[in-house]
Amino acid sequence: MQAYVIAEHGGPEVLRVEERPAPEPGPREVRLRILAAGLNHLDLWVRRGVPGHRFPLPLIPGSDGCGRVEALGTDVRGIAEGECYLLSPGFGCGECAECLRGEEPLCRHYVILGESRDGTCAETITVPAATLVPLPAGLAPEEAVALPLVLMTTWRMLIRRAHLRVGETVLVQAGGSGIGSMAIQIAAAFACRVITTVGSPEKARRAKELGAEEVILYREQDVPAAVRSWTRKRGVDVVVEHTGEETWEGSVRCLARGGRLVTCGATTGAAASIDLRVLFFKQLSLLGSTMGARSDLREALHLVAQGRIRPLVDRTFPLDDLAAAHRTLEERRVFGKVTLRGWEC
């Protein structure tokens, strides 16, 4: 089979196609032929490298995928060859205390496709059969792959970690990103009032179409001042953070008394500080979150089936153009997700 392989960290030029033997499914595994894959900021980090973290190179990148089952390992039940499924991009061992209580992301052996084991930017992939998720009705593979990673991650952030309540006020940083655009939709589905930050008038228009009530052009406006004005000096109940250092201080300032900030990323830098007096006098909660459980993904997909959440695809590249897709995402020229058509499509 053909597969993209990262053998060393660097720019898009390190994404190289290699010929590899097609993987054979082990017990309770399946092999899928990839029909479409999705691109995330995680792919950029894996390609560039992260100081202090070692990725298992050489590695096939790609966390999101949709494929057709072409081979079954032993002890696989309820799945037939020829059927199409989405992949859950992250999963635990299934046996530890954390997994058994539904907290897979806390599992010491939690795996992310394309980050800690070979991913979806290949012709075929083997995965545990338990990670397969039915393809939502009415969605083409290149649409559906825009969902799994950002949907499970954002659902866990807002519902599991921040315990979002109906009618609350929510600030979503970087509303044009995959996480941001999904957070707007989830908050709007819970009848929350949403304010978001974007970088252009066109992105502002699209954010409002998704359910944002107010949009801040962060290059032109003071974000905390705009939030303070919109909330009549109260602040917001929840801030969805994933950009990191550049927005951290402002995000904390935007919180109302008793507010919760939940973060899953640090794309602009990892250094952050807070005045502890603000933290305890305002009784704030700062919450970390990473990925999600398979149950989070399945639960959130019910809102997709109801039409209350939809995949947001900015553009789709052929998998042959993976380097161009990386550059497009890296330059922030997208609203929503970048997806990829598989080699046979």
Protein Blocks (a to p, Z undefined) as FASTA:
>chain_A
ZZdddfbgcdfklpccdddddddddehiacdddfbdcddfklmmmmnopehiacddddde
hjbdcdddfbdcehiehiaehiacdddfbdcehlamklmnopamlpmkbccehklgccfk
bfbdcddfklpccddehiafklmmmmmmmmmmmmmmmmmmnopaehiacddehklbmklm
mmmmmmmmnopacddddfbfklmmmmmmnopabdcdfklpcfklmmmmmnnonopfbdcd
fkbmmlmmmmmmmpcehiacddfbdfkojbdcddfklmmmnopacdddehjdfklmmmmm
mmmmnopaccddfbdcdfklmmmmmmmmmnopaghjaddddfkZZ
